[in-house]
Amino acid sequence: MAKWKDRKRHYNDEEPSESSIRLGSLRLSIHRHIDHPPDQWLASCSMFFSQRELKSKKMDEAKCQAKAILQVILEDAIADILDVENKN
């Protein structure tokens, strides 16, 4: 089972500034960015989206939101694949 890995940008930071999880060949992460407010979590996933703003200010909730975003994208892609197969 895949697990989230937290990373702190600075040694004295109380809360991690990034958390990521490997899902097969995908890497899903929640992170902060200097161009956004300090309490804003962003989500990025290799090949699908980058720096998508999340509503939650709490890390655990932000992780759930990021996974939900990725799930919708993957479900839509699978539906498209199945639709193409059914038309052939």
Secondary structure as UniProt FT lines:
FT   STRAND          5..7
FT   TURN            11..12
FT   STRAND          18..23
FT   TURN            24..25
FT   STRAND          26..31
FT   TURN            34..35
FT   TURN            38..39
FT   STRAND          42..45
FT   TURN            46..48
FT   STRAND          49..53
FT   HELIX           59..87
//
